[in-house]
Amino acid sequence: MRFFFMVLIATVCAASSVWAKAYGNYDARRILTVTETPTGKRHGIDLQYLDTMLDDLGTHAKNYPPSFDSDQDKQRATRDATLLAGMLGMLTQDAGAHPEILFRAATVNSMGHNLQIAGAAEKADALFQRLLVLMPDHPRSNYAYGVFLAGAAKPAASLPYLEKALAAGVVDAGYSLGLVHLSLGDKTRALEYLDAYKAKTPADKNAAILIDAIRSSRATVRREAQ
């Protein structure tokens, strides 16, 4: 089950005439590099290329439902997310995996969940928990885990992570907290967070539309089967 408030994000964007841009064409195999050295082959990761892919995937699939120009773009993104999750999964098998790799692996599986890739939610949850054991106060990780939990129909569980991220300066966490409290039926708290977010980001028209919808009782929350 997913919360309808995640669908509301797309509705708000449509109302403000924001359309998804085309998803790019990538070769996921490029993230794994091999360099010849005097002592043999050295395997590495092209983090710049990986992050380019993750940024593009995030534009379309960070939230539910994912937003694409075409079914072909969505299919290609789902294929890329599956390949990246598999590659990063191999790199995170070791208990000593680097936190930055754990974060990227958790992120791609979180987006894989939104793309309805089987098993992605369980992998994302396990990876985020491993990461937060290593870096419990890391703002970006707390925010990403909170967003994932909210999208995985665990809004109450997402609150402490989003609040920690907001306290650490992640402004977008305020918007997410507003949505989560809306999903929990607390419009007063939702408006508190959204008004504070809007004050910090006055150019965000989506926030203004959502606030107006809540105040005029046009914002409703229901559950939908996925």
Secondary structure as UniProt FT lines:
FT   STRAND          2..3
FT   HELIX           4..15
FT   TURN            16..17
FT   HELIX           28..31
FT   STRAND          32..37
FT   TURN            38..39
FT   STRAND          40..45
FT   HELIX           47..61
FT   HELIX           71..91
FT   TURN            95..96
FT   HELIX           99..114
FT   TURN            115..116
FT   TURN            118..119
FT   HELIX           120..134
FT   TURN            136..137
FT   HELIX           139..151
FT   TURN            152..153
FT   HELIX           155..167
FT   TURN            168..169
FT   HELIX           172..183
FT   TURN            184..185
FT   HELIX           187..200
FT   TURN            202..203
FT   HELIX           205..215
FT   TURN            216..217
FT   STRAND          223..224
//
